[in-house]
Amino acid sequence: MEVHVVTPEREVWVGEARMVVARGVLGELGILEGHVPLLVRLTIGPLRILRDGEEVFSVVDGGFLHVSSSEGVTRVDVLAPSAALASEIDVERERRRIAELEARLVDKDDVEAQTELAKALARVNLRA
């Protein structure tokens, strides 16, 4: 099946895959060739793309996963506000960001900081 992982700024990854595993707001799901059409809202979290003999690891900051099937061809589009491949993640920078955000959250309830913390943690956990 054909897979496209895109953000408003760029194509993060495009290629053929056997399976895509993503985390939707209602839980994790796997998409295989021939899957029924589907639209799922994604959470901040990992995205795995399984190819013949390799896995591509990515992290998305929410967005949507759209599956379409036509004439025996399945296409998966992951549309995210931000996404990164595991190889693009600077773990040390993300750890510093986590420390800053945790300090910011000590004395107050800051929704924006909580969201940014979830994003940074997802990136570090992807590389762990």
C-alpha angles and dihedrals in degrees: 000000000000118000129194122184109189141167128189088265103044154346103268097187137351127180150095121301142176095215142002121207118195139164113242126187089261096046143286121324137185126213123205133180110288095028115158117256110281143169118201131179109229130216127216103283151089127324119199123197113192116205130173103295098349144063126218113210122203139159125222130197095222123286130128139303115211124191122194128177124192130166092348095310120116122202126188119198119189109195111189134168087228134001138168137191115237090248091058096055119105100209096191092052090049091050091052089049090051091053091049093048094046089052089050090053097049096090104024146033104248113175093193092052091047091053093047090048091053090052093050092047091050090053094049092045091051090059095041 
